Amino acid sequence: MKLLINIIRWVARFLGIFLFLFFVWFAIEIGAPDLDMMSNQEVKLFLGNLIMLIGLIVVWKYEFIGCVLLIGGYIFFSIVNYSFWIGPIFPIFMLIGILHLFCWFADVFKIAKKFNFSARLFLK
């Protein structure tokens, strides 16, 4: 079981690396956005995308906080965009968040058998 959890975790991490580099490549190619020239909806979409990219970084150290950022950022992005399935790329953020949530959940139940339940489990 531990091997399966590690494989799922590394698949999610490699997908995250690919996705992060994909968006960094676009940011380098297009350049930094001018927030003054953007509409309110475009700023909200940019903020949702930024939350998801931060989640891809945070998930390497704090798995639960990172997956909450990924899933929450995707839900915010979907609400602002009025669609849950947004192209072929953006649902990968949700998939990565769900995979990391599954891995964190499996680790917590393994740890919860040894220790009392506390807030430090969320920082694993």
N, CA and C atoms as a LAMMPS dump frame, in Angstrom:
ITEM: TIMESTEP
0
ITEM: NUMBER OF ATOMS
372
ITEM: BOX BOUNDS ff ff ff
-5.0000000000000000e+02 5.0000000000000000e+02
-5.0000000000000000e+02 5.0000000000000000e+02
-5.0000000000000000e+02 5.0000000000000000e+02
ITEM: ATOMS id mol type element x y z
1 1 1 N 0.826 -1.202 0
2 1 2 C 0 0 0
3 1 3 C 0.864 1.258 0
4 2 1 N 1.966 1.22 0.769
5 2 2 C 2.841 2.381 0.826
6 2 3 C 3.463 2.679 -0.538
7 3 1 N 3.795 1.622 -1.285
8 3 2 C 4.354 1.804 -2.621
9 3 3 C 3.337 2.463 -3.551
10 4 1 N 2.086 2.027 -3.467
11 4 2 C 1.029 2.622 -4.297
12 4 3 C 0.834 4.101 -3.964
13 5 1 N 0.843 4.436 -2.682
14 5 2 C 0.692 5.841 -2.274
15 5 3 C 1.858 6.671 -2.799
16 6 1 N 3.072 6.141 -2.717
17 6 2 C 4.24 6.869 -3.223
18 6 3 C 4.184 7.044 -4.738
19 7 1 N 3.709 6.032 -5.448
20 7 2 C 3.58 6.156 -6.903
21 7 3 C 2.552 7.228 -7.25
22 8 1 N 1.415 7.221 -6.576
23 8 2 C 0.381 8.241 -6.829
24 8 3 C 0.913 9.629 -6.5
25 9 1 N 1.644 9.759 -5.391
26 9 2 C 2.202 11.052 -4.995
27 9 3 C 3.179 11.572 -6.061
28 10 1 N 4.048 10.691 -6.572
29 10 2 C 5.025 11.144 -7.557
30 10 3 C 4.396 11.402 -8.919
31 11 1 N 3.355 10.681 -9.266
32 11 2 C 2.618 10.991 -10.505
33 11 3 C 2.014 12.386 -10.395
34 12 1 N 1.411 12.68 -9.237
35 12 2 C 0.831 14.009 -9.024
36 12 3 C 1.917 15.085 -9.048
37 13 1 N 3.074 14.791 -8.464
38 13 2 C 4.159 15.783 -8.479
39 13 3 C 4.688 16.026 -9.88
40 14 1 N 4.853 14.965 -10.674
41 14 2 C 5.327 15.154 -12.045
42 14 3 C 4.299 15.904 -12.899
43 15 1 N 3.022 15.609 -12.707
44 15 2 C 1.987 16.386 -13.396
45 15 3 C 2.056 17.853 -12.97
46 16 1 N 2.3 18.088 -11.68
47 16 2 C 2.415 19.454 -11.177
48 16 3 C 3.612 20.18 -11.757
49 17 1 N 4.739 19.483 -11.859
50 17 2 C 5.932 20.102 -12.46
51 17 3 C 5.652 20.467 -13.908
52 18 1 N 5.048 19.536 -14.648
53 18 2 C 4.719 19.799 -16.049
54 18 3 C 3.791 21.003 -16.182
55 19 1 N 2.762 21.025 -15.353
56 19 2 C 1.789 22.112 -15.421
57 19 3 C 2.413 23.443 -15.028
58 20 1 N 3.241 23.445 -13.986
59 20 2 C 3.903 24.67 -13.551
60 20 3 C 4.821 25.195 -14.656
61 21 1 N 5.624 24.319 -15.252
62 21 2 C 6.518 24.753 -16.326
63 21 3 C 5.743 25.232 -17.554
64 22 1 N 4.6 24.611 -17.815
65 22 2 C 3.754 25.035 -18.924
66 22 3 C 3.297 26.483 -18.734
67 23 1 N 2.845 26.824 -17.516
68 23 2 C 2.382 28.183 -17.256
69 23 3 C 3.54 29.174 -17.151
70 24 1 N 4.68 28.729 -16.66
71 24 2 C 5.861 29.604 -16.62
72 24 3 C 6.304 29.917 -18.047
73 25 1 N 6.233 28.932 -18.917
74 25 2 C 6.606 29.148 -20.314
75 25 3 C 5.698 30.203 -20.949
76 26 1 N 4.397 30.116 -20.697
77 26 2 C 3.48 31.137 -21.199
78 26 3 C 3.765 32.495 -20.588
79 27 1 N 4.089 32.538 -19.31
80 27 2 C 4.374 33.818 -18.658
81 27 3 C 5.627 34.461 -19.252
82 28 1 N 6.624 33.659 -19.55
83 28 2 C 7.842 34.195 -20.167
84 28 3 C 7.57 34.64 -21.602
85 29 1 N 6.803 33.84 -22.319
86 29 2 C 6.511 34.141 -23.719
87 29 3 C 5.641 35.394 -23.867
88 30 1 N 4.61 35.515 -23.068
89 30 2 C 3.666 36.625 -23.194
90 30 3 C 4.105 37.831 -22.381
91 31 1 N 4.664 37.598 -21.216
92 31 2 C 5.092 38.691 -20.348
93 31 3 C 4.134 38.862 -19.183
94 32 1 N 4.499 39.745 -18.287
95 32 2 C 3.687 39.995 -17.099
96 32 3 C 2.418 40.75 -17.484
97 33 1 N 1.288 40.35 -16.898
98 33 2 C 0.039 41.043 -17.234
99 33 3 C -0.033 42.409 -16.555
100 34 1 N -0.668 43.334 -17.23
101 34 2 C -0.896 44.661 -16.657
102 34 3 C -2.27 44.641 -15.996
103 35 1 N -2.284 44.585 -14.67
104 35 2 C -3.537 44.453 -13.94
105 35 3 C -4.436 45.673 -14.076
106 36 1 N -3.869 46.824 -14.387
107 36 2 C -4.674 48.033 -14.564
108 36 3 C -5.505 47.982 -15.848
109 37 1 N -5.021 47.247 -16.816
110 37 2 C -5.722 47.172 -18.099
111 37 3 C -6.717 46.005 -18.151
112 38 1 N -6.77 45.192 -17.118
113 38 2 C -7.632 44.007 -17.109
114 38 3 C -8.997 44.333 -16.48
115 39 1 N -10.014 43.608 -16.93
116 39 2 C -11.341 43.766 -16.333
117 39 3 C -11.373 43.036 -14.985
118 40 1 N -12.444 43.245 -14.227
119 40 2 C -12.562 42.585 -12.928
120 40 3 C -12.563 41.068 -13.064
121 41 1 N -13.261 40.548 -14.059
122 41 2 C -13.301 39.105 -14.247
123 41 3 C -11.918 38.556 -14.615
124 42 1 N -11.172 39.261 -15.448
125 42 2 C -9.833 38.809 -15.811
126 42 3 C -8.896 38.821 -14.61
127 43 1 N -9.036 39.806 -13.735
128 43 2 C -8.213 39.851 -12.521
129 43 3 C -8.561 38.677 -11.61
130 44 1 N -9.845 38.366 -11.502
131 44 2 C -10.264 37.216 -10.675
132 44 3 C -9.748 35.909 -11.265
133 45 1 N -9.792 35.763 -12.585
134 45 2 C -9.254 34.572 -13.224
135 45 3 C -7.75 34.473 -13.006
136 46 1 N -7.054 35.59 -13.09
137 46 2 C -5.618 35.614 -12.83
138 46 3 C -5.329 35.225 -11.383
139 47 1 N -6.135 35.713 -10.443
140 47 2 C -5.964 35.379 -9.034
141 47 3 C -6.201 33.889 -8.79
142 48 1 N -7.23 33.314 -9.407
143 48 2 C -7.484 31.878 -9.28
144 48 3 C -6.333 31.053 -9.831
145 49 1 N -5.809 31.47 -10.971
146 49 2 C -4.666 30.784 -11.557
147 49 3 C -3.432 30.907 -10.673
148 50 1 N -3.228 32.071 -10.09
149 50 2 C -2.09 32.284 -9.201
150 50 3 C -2.205 31.429 -7.94
151 51 1 N -3.411 31.298 -7.4
152 51 2 C -3.63 30.442 -6.217
153 51 3 C -3.29 28.994 -6.555
154 52 1 N -3.699 28.54 -7.719
155 52 2 C -3.4 27.161 -8.108
156 52 3 C -1.898 26.952 -8.31
157 53 1 N -1.207 27.926 -8.896
158 53 2 C 0.241 27.8 -9.086
159 53 3 C 0.975 27.816 -7.749
160 54 1 N 0.524 28.626 -6.812
161 54 2 C 1.116 28.626 -5.474
162 54 3 C 0.861 27.279 -4.803
163 55 1 N -0.327 26.716 -5.021
164 55 2 C -0.639 25.398 -4.478
165 55 3 C 0.297 24.321 -5.007
166 56 1 N 0.709 24.427 -6.286
167 56 2 C 1.65 23.462 -6.846
168 56 3 C 3.007 23.517 -6.151
169 57 1 N 3.374 24.675 -5.66
170 57 2 C 4.653 24.812 -4.943
171 57 3 C 4.503 24.36 -3.495
172 58 1 N 3.438 24.779 -2.843
173 58 2 C 3.236 24.48 -1.423
174 58 3 C 3.041 22.986 -1.193
175 59 1 N 2.454 22.287 -2.16
176 59 2 C 2.139 20.873 -1.975
177 59 3 C 3.397 20.018 -1.786
178 60 1 N 4.544 20.506 -2.188
179 60 2 C 5.78 19.747 -1.993
180 60 3 C 6.176 19.684 -0.522
181 61 1 N 5.879 20.721 0.241
182 61 2 C 6.246 20.758 1.66
183 61 3 C 5.057 20.408 2.558
184 62 1 N 3.929 21.046 2.331
185 62 2 C 2.728 20.832 3.136
186 62 3 C 1.631 20.309 2.216
187 63 1 N 1.433 19.013 2.236
188 63 2 C 0.546 18.382 1.262
189 63 3 C -0.912 18.812 1.425
190 64 1 N -1.401 18.886 2.644
191 64 2 C -2.804 19.239 2.851
192 64 3 C -3.08 20.687 2.448
193 65 1 N -2.228 21.601 2.873
194 65 2 C -2.432 23.013 2.549
195 65 3 C -2.335 23.226 1.035
196 66 1 N -1.394 22.551 0.399
197 66 2 C -1.247 22.67 -1.046
198 66 3 C -2.443 22.127 -1.807
199 67 1 N -2.968 20.988 -1.352
200 67 2 C -4.125 20.439 -2.073
201 67 3 C -5.371 21.285 -1.837
202 68 1 N -5.483 21.902 -0.669
203 68 2 C -6.607 22.822 -0.438
204 68 3 C -6.484 24.035 -1.361
205 69 1 N -5.274 24.546 -1.526
206 69 2 C -5.064 25.667 -2.451
207 69 3 C -5.389 25.262 -3.887
208 70 1 N -4.972 24.071 -4.287
209 70 2 C -5.246 23.608 -5.645
210 70 3 C -6.744 23.438 -5.891
211 71 1 N -7.41 22.735 -5.004
212 71 2 C -8.842 22.484 -5.186
213 71 3 C -9.644 23.777 -5.027
214 72 1 N -9.315 24.557 -4.002
215 72 2 C -10.018 25.828 -3.79
216 72 3 C -9.777 26.813 -4.914
217 73 1 N -8.547 26.891 -5.408
218 73 2 C -8.242 27.78 -6.535
219 73 3 C -8.979 27.37 -7.79
220 74 1 N -9.091 26.047 -8.023
221 74 2 C -9.826 25.577 -9.201
222 74 3 C -11.319 25.871 -9.082
223 75 1 N -11.864 25.667 -7.888
224 75 2 C -13.292 25.96 -7.691
225 75 3 C -13.558 27.45 -7.875
226 76 1 N -12.677 28.309 -7.319
227 76 2 C -12.822 29.76 -7.505
228 76 3 C -12.726 30.122 -8.99
229 77 1 N -11.748 29.545 -9.682
230 77 2 C -11.556 29.794 -11.112
231 77 3 C -12.792 29.351 -11.892
232 78 1 N -13.372 28.203 -11.524
233 78 2 C -14.555 27.697 -12.215
234 78 3 C -15.769 28.582 -11.975
235 79 1 N -15.934 29.064 -10.745
236 79 2 C -17.071 29.934 -10.434
237 79 3 C -16.97 31.24 -11.215
238 80 1 N -15.775 31.807 -11.26
239 80 2 C -15.586 33.069 -11.981
240 80 3 C -15.793 32.868 -13.485
241 81 1 N -15.387 31.703 -13.985
242 81 2 C -15.481 31.427 -15.421
243 81 3 C -16.837 30.85 -15.831
244 82 1 N -17.721 30.588 -14.87
245 82 2 C -19.064 30.055 -15.117
246 82 3 C -19.057 28.677 -15.775
247 83 1 N -18.016 27.9 -15.541
248 83 2 C -17.933 26.566 -16.116
249 83 3 C -17.005 25.719 -15.265
250 84 1 N -17.406 24.482 -14.984
251 84 2 C -16.56 23.621 -14.16
252 84 3 C -15.469 22.966 -14.988
253 85 1 N -15.781 22.602 -16.218
254 85 2 C -14.788 21.961 -17.076
255 85 3 C -14.23 23.011 -18.023
256 86 1 N -13.032 23.516 -17.705
257 86 2 C -12.456 24.644 -18.431
258 86 3 C -11.291 24.153 -19.281
259 87 1 N -11.57 23.737 -20.486
260 87 2 C -10.527 23.312 -21.399
261 87 3 C -9.842 22.029 -20.954
262 88 1 N -8.8 21.629 -21.673
263 88 2 C -8.12 20.381 -21.331
264 88 3 C -7.041 20.524 -20.258
265 89 1 N -6.58 21.73 -19.971
266 89 2 C -5.447 21.922 -19.063
267 89 3 C -5.887 22.181 -17.63
268 90 1 N -6.833 23.041 -17.404
269 90 2 C -7.181 23.467 -16.042
270 90 3 C -7.743 22.356 -15.155
271 91 1 N -8.5 21.374 -15.667
272 91 2 C -8.949 20.289 -14.772
273 91 3 C -7.801 19.459 -14.191
274 92 1 N -6.622 19.549 -14.788
275 92 2 C -5.474 18.822 -14.238
276 92 3 C -5.126 19.373 -12.855
277 93 1 N -5.353 20.667 -12.616
278 93 2 C -5.138 21.224 -11.277
279 93 3 C -6.01 20.501 -10.249
280 94 1 N -7.269 20.287 -10.598
281 94 2 C -8.193 19.596 -9.695
282 94 3 C -7.749 18.147 -9.489
283 95 1 N -7.322 17.48 -10.56
284 95 2 C -6.853 16.105 -10.46
285 95 3 C -5.636 16.012 -9.55
286 96 1 N -4.703 16.923 -9.708
287 96 2 C -3.503 16.927 -8.864
288 96 3 C -3.889 17.161 -7.405
289 97 1 N -4.809 18.083 -7.163
290 97 2 C -5.258 18.337 -5.8
291 97 3 C -5.928 17.122 -5.181
292 98 1 N -6.749 16.416 -5.95
293 98 2 C -7.427 15.228 -5.435
294 98 3 C -6.425 14.103 -5.167
295 99 1 N -5.441 13.936 -6.047
296 99 2 C -4.415 12.913 -5.824
297 99 3 C -3.608 13.196 -4.557
298 100 1 N -3.221 14.452 -4.368
299 100 2 C -2.471 14.798 -3.159
300 100 3 C -3.343 14.671 -1.907
301 101 1 N -4.61 15.001 -2.02
302 101 2 C -5.518 14.833 -0.884
303 101 3 C -5.646 13.36 -0.511
304 102 1 N -5.731 12.491 -1.5
305 102 2 C -5.778 11.058 -1.237
306 102 3 C -4.508 10.578 -0.537
307 103 1 N -3.342 11.022 -1.019
308 103 2 C -2.072 10.617 -0.399
309 103 3 C -1.959 11.15 1.025
310 104 1 N -2.375 12.384 1.235
311 104 2 C -2.33 12.947 2.588
312 104 3 C -3.271 12.193 3.506
313 105 1 N -4.449 11.883 3.015
314 105 2 C -5.45 11.167 3.803
315 105 3 C -4.927 9.788 4.214
316 106 1 N -4.271 9.086 3.28
317 106 2 C -3.711 7.768 3.579
318 106 3 C -2.599 7.886 4.626
319 107 1 N -1.761 8.905 4.51
320 107 2 C -0.696 9.111 5.496
321 107 3 C -1.247 9.482 6.863
322 108 1 N -2.279 10.293 6.908
323 108 2 C -2.852 10.724 8.184
324 108 3 C -3.448 9.541 8.933
325 109 1 N -4.141 8.664 8.218
326 109 2 C -4.713 7.519 8.911
327 109 3 C -3.638 6.563 9.398
328 110 1 N -2.518 6.521 8.7
329 110 2 C -1.398 5.709 9.176
330 110 3 C -0.799 6.348 10.429
331 111 1 N -0.672 7.678 10.432
332 111 2 C -0.109 8.393 11.575
333 111 3 C -1.104 8.451 12.722
334 112 1 N -2.394 8.574 12.398
335 112 2 C -3.406 8.725 13.441
336 112 3 C -3.497 7.49 14.335
337 113 1 N -3.073 6.346 13.852
338 113 2 C -3.08 5.152 14.689
339 113 3 C -2.016 5.233 15.777
340 114 1 N -0.937 5.973 15.519
341 114 2 C 0.164 6.064 16.475
342 114 3 C 0.007 7.235 17.439
343 115 1 N -0.525 8.348 16.96
344 115 2 C -0.588 9.57 17.747
345 115 3 C -2.031 10.01 17.946
346 116 1 N -2.214 10.941 18.848
347 116 2 C -3.524 11.557 19.004
348 116 3 C -3.76 12.518 17.853
349 117 1 N -5.014 12.69 17.509
350 117 2 C -5.362 13.609 16.431
351 117 3 C -5.105 15.039 16.89
352 118 1 N -4.365 15.816 16.116
353 118 2 C -4.082 17.205 16.459
354 118 3 C -3.923 18.006 15.177
355 119 1 N -3.741 19.305 15.342
356 119 2 C -3.605 20.207 14.196
357 119 3 C -2.314 19.975 13.434
358 120 1 N -1.334 19.357 14.059
359 120 2 C -0.065 19.148 13.357
360 120 3 C -0.185 18.154 12.205
361 121 1 N -1.241 17.36 12.19
362 121 2 C -1.455 16.441 11.089
363 121 3 C -1.705 17.181 9.786
364 122 1 N -2.285 18.385 9.867
365 122 2 C -2.574 19.159 8.665
366 122 3 C -1.303 19.778 8.06
367 123 1 N -0.226 19.806 8.808
368 123 2 C 1.025 20.367 8.308
369 123 3 C 1.954 19.292 7.771
370 124 1 N 1.478 18.084 7.641
371 124 2 C 2.29 16.998 7.098
372 124 3 C 2.412 17.17 5.613
